[in-house]
Amino acid sequence: MGALGCVLSQAVSAQETPVVIAISGWTGFAPLVLAKEAGLYKKNGLDVTIKNIPQKDRHLAIASGDVQCAATTVETWIVWNVNGIATTQLFKMDQGMGSDGIVAKNGIAKVADLKGKTVAASARGTSPYFFLAWALKKNGLTVKDVKIVTLEPAPAASAFVAGNSGLDAAVTYEPYLSLVNDNPKAGRLLADSIQYPVVFDTFGCTAKFIKSNPKAAKALTESYFQALDFIAKDKVKAFTIMGAPTKQNAAQFEKSQAKLKWADRDANVRFFNGEIQAFNKEAAVLLQEIGVVRTAPTQMDALFDTSFLK
Protein backbone atom coordinates (compact mmCIF):
# COMPACT_ATOMS: atom_id res chain seq x y z
CA MET A 1 0.00 0.00 0.00
CA GLY A 2 1.36 3.43 -0.93
CA ALA A 3 1.67 6.45 1.35
CA LEU A 4 -1.67 7.88 0.17
CA GLY A 5 -3.37 4.52 0.76
CA CYS A 6 -2.01 4.37 4.31
CA VAL A 7 -3.27 7.87 5.05
CA LEU A 8 -6.73 7.06 3.70
CA SER A 9 -6.84 3.81 5.68
CA GLN A 10 -5.88 5.61 8.87
CA ALA A 11 -8.52 8.27 8.22
CA VAL A 12 -11.23 5.65 7.84
CA SER A 13 -10.10 3.88 11.02
CA ALA A 14 -10.08 7.17 12.90
CA GLN A 15 -13.74 7.66 12.06
CA GLU A 16 -14.73 4.39 13.68
CA THR A 17 -15.84 4.66 17.30
CA PRO A 18 -14.06 2.09 19.47
CA VAL A 19 -16.29 0.12 21.84
CA VAL A 20 -15.71 -2.98 23.93
CA ILE A 21 -18.68 -5.29 24.55
CA ALA A 22 -18.81 -7.88 27.32
CA ILE A 23 -20.80 -11.08 26.77
CA SER A 24 -20.72 -14.78 27.68
CA GLY A 25 -21.17 -17.95 25.65
CA TRP A 26 -24.95 -17.76 26.03
CA THR A 27 -26.69 -18.58 22.75
CA GLY A 28 -28.87 -15.48 22.87
CA PHE A 29 -25.88 -13.16 22.66
CA ALA A 30 -24.70 -14.67 19.38
CA PRO A 31 -26.17 -11.94 17.11
CA LEU A 32 -23.54 -9.61 18.60
CA VAL A 33 -20.83 -11.99 17.40
CA LEU A 34 -22.51 -12.20 14.00
CA ALA A 35 -22.60 -8.41 13.72
CA LYS A 36 -18.85 -8.29 14.27
CA GLU A 37 -17.84 -11.21 12.07
CA ALA A 38 -20.13 -10.14 9.21
CA GLY A 39 -18.69 -6.62 9.27
CA LEU A 40 -21.93 -4.94 10.30
CA TYR A 41 -20.39 -2.92 13.11
CA LYS A 42 -17.60 -1.73 10.85
CA LYS A 43 -20.09 -0.75 8.16
CA ASN A 44 -21.92 1.30 10.75
CA GLY A 45 -18.79 3.15 11.87
CA LEU A 46 -17.84 1.07 14.90
CA ASP A 47 -14.61 -0.61 15.90
CA VAL A 48 -15.97 -3.33 18.18
CA THR A 49 -14.07 -5.69 20.45
CA ILE A 50 -16.04 -8.50 22.08
CA LYS A 51 -14.82 -9.94 25.36
CA ASN A 52 -16.17 -13.06 27.05
CA ILE A 53 -16.55 -12.14 30.70
CA PRO A 54 -18.65 -14.15 33.21
CA GLN A 55 -21.78 -12.34 34.34
CA LYS A 56 -20.52 -12.24 37.92
CA ASP A 57 -17.49 -10.18 36.78
CA ARG A 58 -19.03 -8.10 34.01
CA HIS A 59 -19.86 -5.15 36.24
CA LEU A 60 -16.25 -4.97 37.42
CA ALA A 61 -15.05 -4.68 33.83
CA ILE A 62 -17.54 -1.89 33.21
CA ALA A 63 -16.62 -0.08 36.42
CA SER A 64 -12.94 -0.22 35.47
CA GLY A 65 -13.61 1.47 32.14
CA ASP A 66 -12.26 -1.49 30.16
CA VAL A 67 -15.75 -2.23 28.86
CA GLN A 68 -18.33 0.29 27.67
CA CYS A 69 -21.25 -1.98 26.77
CA ALA A 70 -22.63 -5.38 27.70
CA ALA A 71 -25.38 -7.88 27.18
CA THR A 72 -27.02 -9.31 30.27
CA THR A 73 -30.37 -10.12 31.87
CA VAL A 74 -32.82 -7.37 32.74
CA GLU A 75 -32.64 -7.75 36.52
CA THR A 76 -28.86 -7.38 36.36
CA TRP A 77 -29.19 -3.74 35.27
CA ILE A 78 -31.12 -3.11 38.49
CA VAL A 79 -28.26 -4.58 40.51
CA TRP A 80 -25.56 -2.67 38.64
CA ASN A 81 -27.29 0.69 38.96
CA VAL A 82 -28.12 0.23 42.63
CA ASN A 83 -24.45 -0.51 43.20
CA GLY A 84 -23.36 2.71 41.51
CA ILE A 85 -22.56 1.44 38.03
CA ALA A 86 -24.56 3.85 35.87
CA THR A 87 -25.71 1.86 32.83
CA THR A 88 -28.62 2.15 30.43
CA GLN A 89 -30.36 -0.52 28.36
CA LEU A 90 -30.74 0.25 24.65
CA PHE A 91 -32.63 -2.72 23.23
CA LYS A 92 -34.00 -6.15 24.07
CA MET A 93 -32.07 -9.01 22.51
CA ASP A 94 -33.84 -12.22 23.39
CA GLN A 95 -36.17 -14.09 25.67
CA GLY A 96 -35.65 -17.59 27.00
CA MET A 97 -38.28 -20.04 25.80
CA GLY A 98 -36.95 -23.14 27.51
CA SER A 99 -33.33 -22.19 26.95
CA ASP A 100 -32.64 -21.77 30.66
CA GLY A 101 -33.43 -24.38 33.24
CA ILE A 102 -32.91 -26.37 36.38
CA VAL A 103 -31.91 -29.99 35.83
CA ALA A 104 -32.16 -32.53 38.62
CA LYS A 105 -31.59 -36.17 39.40
CA ASN A 106 -34.34 -38.42 38.11
CA GLY A 107 -35.70 -39.03 41.63
CA ILE A 108 -36.52 -35.34 42.10
CA ALA A 109 -39.99 -34.77 40.69
CA LYS A 110 -40.73 -31.08 41.32
CA VAL A 111 -39.07 -27.84 42.36
CA ALA A 112 -40.41 -28.16 45.92
CA ASP A 113 -38.42 -31.41 46.22
CA LEU A 114 -35.18 -29.39 46.05
CA LYS A 115 -35.53 -28.52 49.74
CA GLY A 116 -32.35 -29.62 51.50
CA LYS A 117 -30.69 -30.59 48.20
CA THR A 118 -27.36 -29.47 46.72
CA VAL A 119 -27.76 -27.24 43.66
CA ALA A 120 -25.09 -25.80 41.36
CA ALA A 121 -25.67 -22.21 40.25
CA SER A 122 -23.66 -19.14 39.33
CA ALA A 123 -22.79 -16.60 42.00
CA ARG A 124 -25.38 -14.44 43.70
CA GLY A 125 -26.33 -11.55 41.44
CA THR A 126 -26.27 -13.61 38.23
CA SER A 127 -29.12 -14.80 36.03
CA PRO A 128 -28.90 -18.51 37.01
CA TYR A 129 -28.98 -17.59 40.71
CA PHE A 130 -31.94 -15.27 40.11
CA PHE A 131 -33.75 -17.92 38.07
CA LEU A 132 -33.27 -20.45 40.88
CA ALA A 133 -34.50 -17.96 43.49
CA TRP A 134 -37.56 -17.11 41.38
CA ALA A 135 -38.51 -20.77 40.84
CA LEU A 136 -37.99 -21.59 44.51
CA LYS A 137 -40.13 -18.64 45.61
CA LYS A 138 -42.96 -19.68 43.31
CA ASN A 139 -42.87 -23.06 45.08
CA GLY A 140 -42.79 -21.79 48.64
CA LEU A 141 -39.02 -22.02 49.17
CA THR A 142 -36.07 -19.64 49.35
CA VAL A 143 -32.39 -19.98 48.46
CA LYS A 144 -31.79 -20.70 52.15
CA ASP A 145 -33.71 -23.97 51.73
CA VAL A 146 -31.04 -25.42 49.40
CA LYS A 147 -27.27 -25.77 49.50
CA ILE A 148 -25.83 -23.78 46.61
CA VAL A 149 -22.51 -24.73 45.05
CA THR A 150 -21.15 -21.86 42.96
CA LEU A 151 -20.47 -23.03 39.40
CA GLU A 152 -20.85 -21.23 36.09
CA PRO A 153 -23.39 -22.69 33.60
CA ALA A 154 -20.87 -24.70 31.53
CA PRO A 155 -19.03 -26.42 34.41
CA ALA A 156 -22.33 -26.83 36.28
CA ALA A 157 -23.78 -28.83 33.38
CA SER A 158 -20.59 -30.87 32.95
CA ALA A 159 -20.34 -31.65 36.67
CA PHE A 160 -23.99 -32.68 36.82
CA VAL A 161 -23.68 -35.00 33.82
CA ALA A 162 -20.49 -36.54 35.24
CA GLY A 163 -22.53 -37.67 38.22
CA ASN A 164 -19.64 -37.74 40.68
CA SER A 165 -19.87 -34.17 42.01
CA GLY A 166 -22.48 -34.68 44.71
CA LEU A 167 -24.91 -32.40 42.91
CA ASP A 168 -28.63 -33.07 43.12
CA ALA A 169 -29.45 -30.33 40.63
CA ALA A 170 -27.89 -27.60 38.52
CA VAL A 171 -28.96 -24.35 36.89
CA THR A 172 -27.67 -23.82 33.36
CA TYR A 173 -28.60 -22.52 29.93
CA GLU A 174 -28.07 -23.21 26.25
CA PRO A 175 -25.90 -24.48 24.72
CA TYR A 176 -24.96 -26.30 27.95
CA LEU A 177 -28.53 -27.29 28.79
CA SER A 178 -28.53 -29.54 25.72
CA LEU A 179 -25.59 -31.44 27.22
CA VAL A 180 -27.85 -32.53 30.05
CA ASN A 181 -30.85 -33.18 27.83
CA ASP A 182 -28.69 -35.44 25.66
CA ASN A 183 -27.76 -37.53 28.72
CA PRO A 184 -31.11 -38.63 30.24
CA LYS A 185 -29.43 -41.10 32.59
CA ALA A 186 -27.84 -38.16 34.41
CA GLY A 187 -31.15 -36.52 35.20
CA ARG A 188 -34.10 -34.59 33.86
CA LEU A 189 -35.28 -31.08 33.21
CA LEU A 190 -37.06 -29.91 36.35
CA ALA A 191 -38.02 -26.37 35.36
CA ASP A 192 -37.31 -24.03 32.47
CA SER A 193 -37.91 -20.52 31.19
CA ILE A 194 -41.22 -21.50 29.62
CA GLN A 195 -42.66 -22.38 33.03
CA TYR A 196 -40.93 -19.39 34.58
CA PRO A 197 -40.69 -16.68 31.87
CA VAL A 198 -38.20 -14.43 33.63
CA VAL A 199 -35.14 -14.60 31.37
CA PHE A 200 -34.97 -11.46 29.25
CA ASP A 201 -31.66 -10.28 27.82
CA THR A 202 -30.97 -6.72 26.89
CA PHE A 203 -28.02 -4.75 25.57
CA GLY A 204 -26.81 -1.57 27.17
CA CYS A 205 -23.88 0.75 27.75
CA THR A 206 -22.59 3.06 30.41
CA ALA A 207 -24.53 6.29 30.70
CA LYS A 208 -21.28 8.15 30.05
CA PHE A 209 -20.62 6.32 26.78
CA ILE A 210 -24.15 6.89 25.49
CA LYS A 211 -24.06 10.60 26.33
CA SER A 212 -20.68 11.04 24.64
CA ASN A 213 -21.42 8.78 21.67
CA PRO A 214 -25.12 8.93 20.71
CA LYS A 215 -24.33 8.02 17.09
CA ALA A 216 -22.47 4.92 18.28
CA ALA A 217 -25.41 3.95 20.49
CA LYS A 218 -27.68 4.17 17.45
CA ALA A 219 -25.17 2.21 15.34
CA LEU A 220 -24.98 -0.57 17.94
CA THR A 221 -28.77 -0.81 17.94
CA GLU A 222 -29.02 -0.90 14.15
CA SER A 223 -26.22 -3.48 13.90
CA TYR A 224 -28.22 -5.85 16.11
CA PHE A 225 -31.31 -5.61 13.91
CA GLN A 226 -29.16 -6.01 10.79
CA ALA A 227 -27.77 -9.20 12.32
CA LEU A 228 -31.34 -10.49 12.66
CA ASP A 229 -31.89 -9.66 8.99
CA PHE A 230 -28.71 -11.60 8.14
CA ILE A 231 -30.08 -14.66 9.98
CA ALA A 232 -33.33 -14.45 8.04
CA LYS A 233 -31.51 -14.24 4.69
CA ASP A 234 -28.80 -16.87 5.19
CA LYS A 235 -29.50 -19.02 8.21
CA VAL A 236 -26.80 -21.63 7.60
CA LYS A 237 -24.02 -19.09 7.20
CA ALA A 238 -25.27 -17.09 10.17
CA PHE A 239 -25.55 -20.15 12.43
CA THR A 240 -22.07 -21.29 11.38
CA ILE A 241 -20.62 -17.94 12.47
CA MET A 242 -22.71 -17.78 15.64
CA GLY A 243 -21.90 -21.30 16.75
CA ALA A 244 -18.15 -21.03 16.30
CA PRO A 245 -17.33 -19.45 19.71
CA THR A 246 -18.91 -22.42 21.53
CA LYS A 247 -17.57 -24.98 19.02
CA GLN A 248 -21.00 -25.72 17.54
CA ASN A 249 -21.66 -26.34 13.87
CA ALA A 250 -24.67 -24.78 12.16
CA ALA A 251 -26.98 -27.70 12.95
CA GLN A 252 -25.99 -27.76 16.61
CA PHE A 253 -26.43 -24.03 16.95
CA GLU A 254 -29.82 -24.20 15.29
CA LYS A 255 -30.90 -26.73 17.91
CA SER A 256 -29.72 -24.60 20.83
CA GLN A 257 -31.30 -21.38 19.52
CA ALA A 258 -34.67 -23.06 19.00
CA LYS A 259 -35.43 -22.52 22.68
CA LEU A 260 -35.16 -18.75 22.63
CA LYS A 261 -36.68 -15.91 20.69
CA TRP A 262 -34.70 -12.95 19.45
CA ALA A 263 -36.50 -9.64 19.74
CA ASP A 264 -37.21 -7.70 16.56
CA ARG A 265 -38.29 -4.05 16.54
CA ASP A 266 -41.95 -4.84 17.24
CA ALA A 267 -40.99 -7.08 20.16
CA ASN A 268 -38.82 -4.27 21.52
CA VAL A 269 -41.71 -1.81 21.37
CA ARG A 270 -43.96 -4.22 23.30
CA PHE A 271 -41.27 -5.01 25.83
CA PHE A 272 -40.47 -1.43 26.76
CA ASN A 273 -44.12 -0.42 26.91
CA GLY A 274 -45.41 -2.48 29.82
CA GLU A 275 -43.56 -5.78 29.93
CA ILE A 276 -40.30 -4.56 31.43
CA GLN A 277 -42.12 -2.35 33.94
CA ALA A 278 -44.14 -5.29 35.30
CA PHE A 279 -41.06 -7.52 35.47
CA ASN A 280 -38.84 -4.91 37.13
CA LYS A 281 -41.38 -4.35 39.88
CA GLU A 282 -41.46 -8.02 40.87
CA ALA A 283 -37.75 -8.59 40.24
CA ALA A 284 -36.75 -5.71 42.52
CA VAL A 285 -38.67 -7.27 45.40
CA LEU A 286 -37.00 -10.65 44.92
CA LEU A 287 -33.53 -9.10 44.59
CA GLN A 288 -34.03 -7.46 47.96
CA GLU A 289 -35.38 -10.65 49.54
CA ILE A 290 -32.30 -12.66 48.50
CA GLY A 291 -29.92 -9.93 49.60
CA VAL A 292 -28.55 -8.95 46.20
CA VAL A 293 -29.61 -5.31 46.66
CA ARG A 294 -30.71 -3.36 49.72
CA THR A 295 -33.10 -1.12 47.87
CA ALA A 296 -34.58 -0.67 44.39
CA PRO A 297 -33.92 2.27 42.05
CA THR A 298 -36.38 5.08 42.64
CA GLN A 299 -36.77 5.63 38.88
CA MET A 300 -36.99 2.22 37.21
CA ASP A 301 -37.72 3.69 33.77
CA ALA A 302 -34.39 5.51 33.90
CA LEU A 303 -32.73 2.11 33.45
CA PHE A 304 -33.49 2.12 29.72
CA ASP A 305 -33.55 4.53 26.78
CA THR A 306 -35.74 3.60 23.81
CA SER A 307 -34.88 6.63 21.68
CA PHE A 308 -32.32 4.66 19.67
CA LEU A 309 -34.96 2.16 18.56
CA LYS A 310 -36.67 4.79 16.39
Secondary structure, DSSP 8 states (H G I E B T S, - for coil): --HHHHHHHHHHHHHSEEEEEEE-S-GGGHHHHHHHHTTHHHHTTEEEEEEE--HHHHHHHHHHTS-SEEEEEHHHHHHHHHTT--EEEEEEEEEESSSEEEEE-TT--SGGGGTT-EEEE--TTSHHHHHHHHHHHHTT--GGGSEEEE--HHHHHHHHHHS-S--SEEEEETTHHHHHHT-TTT-EEEEETTTS---EEEEEEEHHHHHH-HHHHHHHHHHHHHHHHHHHH-HHHHHHHHHGGGT--HHHHHHHHTTEEE--HHHHHHIIIIIHHHHHHHHHHHHHHTTS-SS--S-GGGGB-GGGG-
